[in-house]
């Protein structure tokens, strides 16, 4: 197959006797390094084809089948000769331009010489998803929203020559935008088209990101923001607006060059996640934010002050691998918090008795993972937990030896308890575990495992009443 250079009449059989491939819906052609031409007979061919993928055919030139009225998904990757000398894709431009009247998904990647991708043609009026990647010389991406009125998802990845302005002015119909590229990205308000339906924004691997609150204000439906592996991140609001501030305060700057009202900014934002952002500076209103996750931000030293008033709807807070965060803000965590996860935050763990979790009336889930040498007994007498806890997970407490029943007995709502990678945990309390417990999970706790053996282990009487007992993945009994 790798030696095929032409798809000729033999590919279709006797077209005079029957229509070729009358029921074919999916066609994938991959790794034909010598294939140059696709000869298509006259008449109806592939008239029911819905998905077409052509991958790794670098010598393919000319045209695709023209009668693709049912085609909904098209993927072109590694087919360099489909790019014309002017840097445009032959199937979308010039004499070989195809009619994709039903196309909803278009994915184009690994076309090194592609410089321009016009998408304003009427035959793409039903396009809903556009994904372009590894187009290193692409300079122009024409997204004319008056003819792409149904475009909902846009992904741009590894297109180093493409101006980031395409991110700042997306079509008004867009609901999901993902941008992955090495650049200095600045998202500011503009007089051009934009805003509207955007709900999900993901930015990855940018050298720096600066987001002005005026730009965010143009997306009243924005609910989810994720920023991963962007070395420097700034999200700034005007000084007069209530703001969520996270970062190294000594490096924080604000701007006073705008008078735009921000009272309604980010009122729909529900989830905000950062990962791998060493320098993180945030200042913005976030009254509807319910979930905040900060991961692998190694230089982050603090969380925002006045979280109670700035994040009145926060229900979930996850901090992972942020070694420089020392403590929670002076005013404490928002009273609305329902789930808290702390993972590998060494300085924060060293001040665990100052967390003030007992003041959180709605906290039902707590997960802690930290190789903290200091914790030998849990909970410690001065480490107070709220009686509302329903789920408690402890992981990688390498020196944990005993459980403190006098503190655990106050957890009258506790239903699920997990211990993972606690190699020195020796036994359960003599008094047993809270009577409310319905699930107990033990993973890689070698000293405790034999004590929980069904009807034989020393601690079996303490757990026999628990409906679900799982030890290293095995249900007991």
FILUM-953084 format. One record per residue (C-alpha): x, y, z; residue in one letter. Coordinates in steps of 0.25 Angstrom, whole numbers, m for minus. Each point is the difference from the previous one (the first is absolute). Layout:
% FILUM-953084
(atom (X; Y; Z); "A")
...
END
This chain:
% FILUM-953084
(atom (0; 0; 0); "X")
(atom (11; 10; 3); "X")
(atom (4; 0; m15); "X")
(atom (m13; 4; m5); "X")
(atom (1; 13; m8); "X")
(atom (m14; 1; m7); "X")
(atom (m14; m4; 5); "X")
(atom (m5; m4; m14); "X")
(atom (m13; m6; m6); "X")
(atom (4; m14; 7); "X")
(atom (m3; 7; 13); "X")
(atom (m14; 2; m3); "X")
(atom (m3; m13; m8); "X")
(atom (m11; 0; m11); "X")
(atom (m6; 14; 2); "X")
(atom (m10; m3; m12); "X")
(atom (m6; m11; 7); "X")
(atom (m2; 6; 14); "X")
(atom (4; 12; 8); "X")
(atom (13; m1; 7); "X")
(atom (m1; 0; 15); "X")
(atom (m14; 3; 1); "X")
(atom (m1; m2; 16); "X")
(atom (14; 4; 4); "X")
(atom (0; 10; 11); "X")
(atom (14; 0; 5); "X")
(atom (13; 0; m8); "X")
(atom (14; 1; 6); "X")
(atom (12; 0; m10); "X")
(atom (13; 0; 8); "X")
(atom (15; m1; m3); "X")
(atom (1; m1; m15); "X")
(atom (13; 7; m3); "X")
(atom (0; m2; m15); "X")
(atom (m15; 4; m2); "X")
(atom (m1; 12; m10); "X")
(atom (m14; 0; m6); "X")
(atom (m14; m4; 3); "X")
(atom (m8; m3; m13); "X")
(atom (m15; 2; 3); "X")
(atom (m10; m5; m11); "X")
(atom (m11; 8; m4); "X")
(atom (m14; m2; 7); "X")
(atom (m3; m2; 14); "X")
(atom (12; m5; 8); "X")
(atom (0; m1; 16); "X")
(atom (m13; 7; 0); "X")
(atom (m2; m5; 14); "X")
(atom (14; 2; 5); "X")
(atom (m1; 8; 14); "X")
(atom (15; m1; 5); "X")
(atom (12; 1; m9); "X")
(atom (15; 0; 6); "X")
(atom (12; 1; m9); "X")
(atom (13; m2; 8); "X")
(atom (14; m1; m3); "X")
(atom (m1; 1; m16); "X")
(atom (11; 11; m3); "X")
(atom (m1; m2; m15); "X")
(atom (m15; 1; m2); "X")
(atom (m4; 12; m9); "X")
(atom (m12; 4; m8); "X")
(atom (m14; m2; 5); "X")
(atom (m9; m8; 9); "X")
(atom (m13; m6; m4); "X")
(atom (m10; 11; m3); "X")
(atom (m13; m6; 3); "X")
(atom (2; 0; 16); "X")
(atom (m14; 6; 3); "X")
(atom (m1; m9; 13); "X")
(atom (14; 3; 5); "X")
(atom (0; 5; 14); "X")
(atom (14; m2; 5); "X")
(atom (13; 2; m8); "X")
(atom (15; m2; 5); "X")
(atom (12; 3; m8); "X")
(atom (14; m2; 6); "X")
(atom (14; m2; m6); "X")
(atom (m5; 2; m14); "X")
(atom (10; 12; m4); "X")
(atom (m3; m1; m15); "X")
(atom (m14; 5; 2); "X")
(atom (5; 13; 3); "X")
(atom (1; 9; m13); "X")
(atom (13; 8; m3); "X")
(atom (m8; 13; 5); "X")
(atom (0; m7; 14); "X")
(atom (m15; m3; 0); "X")
(atom (m7; m13; 1); "X")
(atom (m5; m5; m14); "X")
(atom (m13; m7; 5); "X")
(atom (m4; 14; 6); "X")
(atom (5; 9; m11); "X")
(atom (2; 1; m15); "X")
(atom (m5; m10; m11); "X")
(atom (0; m12; 9); "X")
(atom (m9; 7; 11); "X")
(atom (m10; m10; 5); "X")
(atom (m14; 1; 5); "X")
(atom (m1; m3; 15); "X")
(atom (m15; 4; 2); "X")
(atom (m2; m10; 11); "X")
(atom (14; 1; 7); "X")
(atom (m1; 2; 15); "X")
(atom (14; m4; 5); "X")
(atom (13; 4; m7); "X")
(atom (14; m4; 5); "X")
(atom (13; 4; m7); "X")
(atom (14; m3; 4); "X")
(atom (14; m2; m4); "X")
(atom (0; 8; m13); "X")
(atom (13; 7; 1); "X")
(atom (m2; 10; m12); "X")
(atom (m14; 4; 3); "X")
(atom (0; 15; 2); "X")
(atom (m14; 4; m1); "X")
(atom (m13; m6; 4); "X")
(atom (m12; 7; m5); "X")
(atom (m13; m5; 6); "X")
(atom (m10; 10; m5); "X")
(atom (m6; m8; m11); "X")
(atom (m15; m4; 0); "X")
(atom (3; m15; m1); "X")
(atom (5; 1; 14); "X")
(atom (m12; 7; 6); "X")
(atom (m4; m12; 9); "X")
(atom (14; m2; 6); "X")
(atom (m1; m2; 15); "X")
(atom (14; m4; 4); "X")
(atom (14; 4; m6); "X")
(atom (13; m6; 5); "X")
(atom (13; 4; m6); "X")
(atom (14; m4; 5); "X")
(atom (14; m1; m4); "X")
(atom (m1; 10; m11); "X")
(atom (13; 7; 3); "X")
(atom (m1; 10; m12); "X")
(atom (m15; 4; 1); "X")
(atom (m1; 15; 0); "X")
(atom (m14; 2; m3); "X")
(atom (m13; m6; 5); "X")
(atom (m12; 7; m5); "X")
(atom (m12; m2; 10); "X")
(atom (m11; 8; m6); "X")
(atom (m11; m2; 10); "X")
(atom (m11; 5; m10); "X")
(atom (2; m13; m8); "X")
(atom (5; m9; 12); "X")
(atom (m12; 3; 8); "X")
(atom (m1; m15; 6); "X")
(atom (15; m1; 4); "X")
(atom (0; m5; 15); "X")
(atom (14; m6; 2); "X")
(atom (13; 6; m4); "X")
(atom (14; m7; 3); "X")
(atom (13; 6; m4); "X")
(atom (12; m7; 4); "X")
(atom (15; 1; m4); "X")
(atom (m2; 11; m11); "X")
(atom (12; 8; 3); "X")
(atom (m2; 11; m11); "X")
(atom (m14; 2; 2); "X")
(atom (m4; 14; 7); "X")
(atom (m6; m2; 14); "X")
(atom (m10; 10; m4); "X")
(atom (m9; m11; m5); "X")
(atom (m2; m4; 14); "X")
(atom (m4; 14; 5); "X")
(atom (m10; 2; m11); "X")
(atom (m8; m14; m1); "X")
(atom (m13; m1; m8); "X")
(atom (m12; 3; 8); "X")
(atom (m6; m14; m1); "X")
(atom (12; m6; 7); "X")
(atom (m2; m8; 13); "X")
(atom (13; m7; 2); "X")
(atom (14; 6; m3); "X")
(atom (13; m7; 2); "X")
(atom (14; 6; m4); "X")
(atom (13; m7; 2); "X")
(atom (12; 8; m5); "X")
(atom (13; 6; 4); "X")
(atom (m3; 15; 0); "X")
(atom (m2; 12; 8); "X")
(atom (m15; 0; 1); "X")
(atom (m8; 13; 3); "X")
(atom (m15; 0; 1); "X")
(atom (m6; 14; 0); "X")
(atom (m13; 6; m3); "X")
(atom (m2; 4; m15); "X")
(atom (m10; 6; m8); "X")
(atom (m1; m12; m10); "X")
(atom (m9; m11; 1); "X")
(atom (1; m9; 12); "X")
(atom (m7; m4; 12); "X")
(atom (m13; m7; 0); "X")
(atom (m1; m15; 2); "X")
(atom (14; m4; 5); "X")
(atom (m1; m9; 12); "X")
(atom (13; m8; 1); "X")
(atom (14; 7; m1); "X")
(atom (13; m8; 0); "X")
(atom (14; 5; m2); "X")
(atom (12; m9; 0); "X")
(atom (15; 2; m1); "X")
(atom (1; 15; m2); "X")
(atom (12; 7; 4); "X")
(atom (m8; 11; 7); "X")
(atom (m15; 3; 1); "X")
(atom (m6; 13; 3); "X")
(atom (m15; 1; 1); "X")
(atom (m8; 13; 2); "X")
(atom (m13; m1; 7); "X")
(atom (m7; 9; m11); "X")
(atom (3; m12; m10); "X")
(atom (m6; m10; 10); "X")
(atom (m12; 9; 1); "X")
(atom (m4; m2; m14); "X")
(atom (m3; m15; 3); "X")
(atom (m12; 0; 9); "X")
(atom (m1; m15; m1); "X")
(atom (14; m3; 3); "X")
(atom (0; m11; 11); "X")
(atom (13; m8; m1); "X")
(atom (14; 6; m1); "X")
(atom (13; m9; 0); "X")
(atom (14; 5; m2); "X")
(atom (11; m11; 0); "X")
(atom (15; 1; m1); "X")
(atom (0; 15; m3); "X")
(atom (13; 5; 7); "X")
(atom (m6; 14; 3); "X")
(atom (m15; 3; 2); "X")
(atom (m7; 13; 4); "X")
(atom (m15; 2; 1); "X")
(atom (m2; 14; 3); "X")
(atom (m13; 9; 3); "X")
(atom (m2; 15; 2); "X")
(atom (4; 4; 14); "X")
(atom (m15; 4; 3); "X")
(atom (m5; m14; m1); "X")
(atom (0; m10; 11); "X")
(atom (11; m10; m3); "X")
(atom (5; m13; 2); "X")
(atom (15; 1; 1); "X")
(atom (10; m11; 0); "X")
(atom (15; 0; m2); "X")
(atom (13; 7; 4); "X")
(atom (m6; 13; 5); "X")
(atom (14; 7; m2); "X")
(atom (m1; m2; m15); "X")
(atom (m15; 4; m1); "X")
(atom (m4; 12; m9); "X")
(atom (m13; 6; m3); "X")
(atom (m5; 9; m11); "X")
(atom (m8; 13; 1); "X")
(atom (m1; 3; m15); "X")
(atom (m15; m5; m2); "X")
(atom (m13; 4; 6); "X")
(atom (m8; m12; m4); "X")
(atom (m10; m5; 10); "X")
(atom (4; m14; 5); "X")
(atom (m12; m2; 10); "X")
(atom (m5; m12; m9); "X")
(atom (13; m5; m4); "X")
(atom (2; m15; 2); "X")
(atom (m13; m2; 7); "X")
(atom (m2; m13; m8); "X")
(atom (14; m6; 2); "X")
(atom (m1; m13; 8); "X")
(atom (13; m7; m1); "X")
(atom (14; 5; m1); "X")
(atom (13; m8; m1); "X")
(atom (14; 3; m1); "X")
(atom (12; m10; m1); "X")
(atom (15; 2; m2); "X")
(atom (m1; 15; 0); "X")
(atom (12; 4; 8); "X")
(atom (m3; 15; 1); "X")
(atom (m15; 2; 3); "X")
(atom (m7; 13; 2); "X")
(atom (m15; 1; 0); "X")
(atom (m9; 12; 3); "X")
(atom (m15; m2; m4); "X")
(atom (m14; m1; 6); "X")
(atom (m4; m14; 1); "X")
(atom (m14; 0; 7); "X")
(atom (m5; m13; m6); "X")
(atom (13; m8; 0); "X")
(atom (m3; m14; 6); "X")
(atom (13; m7; m3); "X")
(atom (14; 4; 0); "X")
(atom (12; m8; m3); "X")
(atom (15; 4; 1); "X")
(atom (10; m11; m4); "X")
(atom (15; 0; m1); "X")
(atom (2; 15; 2); "X")
(atom (13; m1; 7); "X")
(atom (2; 15; 3); "X")
(atom (m14; 3; 5); "X")
(atom (1; 5; 14); "X")
(atom (m14; 4; 4); "X")
(atom (m15; m1; m2); "X")
(atom (m9; 12; m1); "X")
(atom (m3; 8; 12); "X")
(atom (m15; 2; 3); "X")
(atom (m4; m13; m6); "X")
(atom (m13; m1; 7); "X")
(atom (m5; 13; m7); "X")
(atom (7; m2; m13); "X")
(atom (m4; m14; m2); "X")
(atom (m14; m1; 6); "X")
(atom (m4; m12; m8); "X")
(atom (13; m9; 1); "X")
(atom (m3; m14; 2); "X")
(atom (13; m7; m4); "X")
(atom (15; 4; 2); "X")
(atom (11; m9; m5); "X")
(atom (15; 3; 3); "X")
(atom (10; m9; m6); "X")
(atom (15; 1; 0); "X")
(atom (1; 14; 4); "X")
(atom (12; m1; 10); "X")
(atom (1; 15; 3); "X")
(atom (m14; 3; 5); "X")
(atom (1; 1; 15); "X")
(atom (m14; 3; 6); "X")
(atom (m14; 3; m3); "X")
(atom (m4; 14; m1); "X")
(atom (m2; 8; 13); "X")
(atom (m15; 0; m1); "X")
(atom (m1; m15; m2); "X")
(atom (m6; m8; m12); "X")
(atom (m14; 3; m5); "X")
(atom (m11; m6; 9); "X")
(atom (m7; m6; m12); "X")
(atom (12; m10; m3); "X")
(atom (m5; m14; m1); "X")
(atom (13; m7; m5); "X")
(atom (15; 3; 3); "X")
(atom (12; m8; m6); "X")
(atom (14; 3; 4); "X")
(atom (11; m8; m7); "X")
(atom (15; 2; 2); "X")
(atom (0; 14; 6); "X")
(atom (11; m1; 10); "X")
(atom (m1; 14; 6); "X")
(atom (m15; 0; 1); "X")
(atom (0; m14; 7); "X")
(atom (10; 5; 10); "X")
(atom (m11; 10; 5); "X")
(atom (m11; m10; m1); "X")
(atom (m5; 4; 14); "X")
(atom (m3; 14; m4); "X")
(atom (m9; m4; m12); "X")
(atom (m13; 2; 8); "X")
(atom (m8; m11; m7); "X")
(atom (m9; m1; 12); "X")
(atom (m6; 13; m4); "X")
(atom (m5; m5; m13); "X")
(atom (m14; m4; 2); "X")
(atom (m2; m7; m14); "X")
(atom (13; m7; m1); "X")
(atom (m3; m14; m4); "X")
(atom (12; m5; m7); "X")
(atom (15; 1; 4); "X")
(atom (12; m6; m8); "X")
(atom (14; 1; 5); "X")
(atom (12; m6; m7); "X")
(atom (14; 4; 6); "X")
(atom (13; m6; 4); "X")
(atom (m1; 7; 13); "X")
(atom (10; m6; 10); "X")
(atom (m6; 8; 12); "X")
(atom (m14; m7; m1); "X")
(atom (1; m13; 9); "X")
(atom (m14; 1; 6); "X")
(atom (m13; 4; m8); "X")
(atom (m7; 9; 3); "X")
(atom (9; 7; 10); "X")
(atom (m6; 6; 12); "X")
(atom (1; 14; m5); "X")
(atom (m4; m3; m14); "X")
(atom (m15; 1; 0); "X")
(atom (m9; m5; m11); "X")
(atom (m15; 3; m2); "X")
(atom (m10; m10; 4); "X")
(atom (m7; 2; m14); "X")
(atom (11; m8; m7); "X")
(atom (m5; m12; m7); "X")
(atom (12; m4; m8); "X")
(atom (14; 0; 5); "X")
(atom (13; m5; m8); "X")
(atom (14; 0; 5); "X")
(atom (12; m4; m9); "X")
(atom (15; 0; 1); "X")
(atom (0; 3; 15); "X")
(atom (13; m8; 1); "X")
(atom (2; 1; 15); "X")
(atom (m15; m1; 4); "X")
(atom (m1; m11; 10); "X")
(atom (m13; 1; 8); "X")
(atom (m14; 6; m1); "X")
(atom (m5; 9; 11); "X")
(atom (m14; m5; 4); "X")
(atom (m2; 12; 9); "X")
(atom (0; 9; m12); "X")
(atom (m6; m10; m10); "X")
(atom (m13; m3; 9); "X")
(atom (m4; 15; m3); "X")
(atom (m2; m4; m15); "X")
(atom (m14; m5; 2); "X")
(atom (m3; 2; m15); "X")
(atom (12; m7; m6); "X")
(atom (m4; m11; m10); "X")
(atom (12; m2; m8); "X")
(atom (15; m2; 5); "X")
(atom (12; m2; m9); "X")
(atom (15; m3; 4); "X")
(atom (10; m1; m11); "X")
(atom (15; m2; 1); "X")
(atom (1; 1; 15); "X")
(atom (11; m11; 2); "X")
(atom (1; 2; 15); "X")
(atom (m15; 0; 4); "X")
(atom (0; m11; 10); "X")
(atom (m15; m2; 4); "X")
(atom (m13; 6; 2); "X")
(atom (m4; 7; 13); "X")
(atom (m4; m9; 11); "X")
(atom (m14; 6; 1); "X")
(atom (m2; m2; m15); "X")
(atom (m5; 9; m11); "X")
(atom (m12; 10; 0); "X")
(atom (m13; m8; m1); "X")
(atom (m4; 8; m12); "X")
(atom (11; m6; m9); "X")
(atom (m6; m8; m12); "X")
(atom (13; m1; m9); "X")
(atom (15; m2; 4); "X")
(atom (11; m1; m10); "X")
(atom (14; m4; 3); "X")
(atom (11; 0; m10); "X")
(atom (14; m3; 2); "X")
(atom (0; 0; 15); "X")
(atom (8; m13; 3); "X")
(atom (0; 0; 15); "X")
(atom (m15; 2; 0); "X")
(atom (m4; m9; m10); "X")
(atom (1; m13; 7); "X")
(atom (m7; 5; 12); "X")
(atom (m13; 2; m9); "X")
(atom (0; m15; m4); "X")
(atom (m14; m5; 0); "X")
(atom (m4; m6; 13); "X")
(atom (15; m2; 4); "X")
(atom (6; 14; 0); "X")
(atom (2; 7; 13); "X")
(atom (m7; 12; m5); "X")
(atom (m11; m8; m7); "X")
(atom (m11; 2; 12); "X")
(atom (2; 15; m2); "X")
(atom (m4; 0; m15); "X")
(atom (m9; m12; m1); "X")
(atom (m12; 9; 0); "X")
(atom (5; 9; m12); "X")
(atom (m8; m5; m12); "X")
(atom (11; 3; m10); "X")
(atom (15; m3; 4); "X")
(atom (10; 0; m11); "X")
(atom (15; m4; 3); "X")
(atom (10; 2; m12); "X")
(atom (m12; m1; m10); "X")
(atom (m6; m13; 6); "X")
(atom (m14; 0; 7); "X")
(atom (0; m5; 14); "X")
(atom (m6; m11; 2); "X")
END
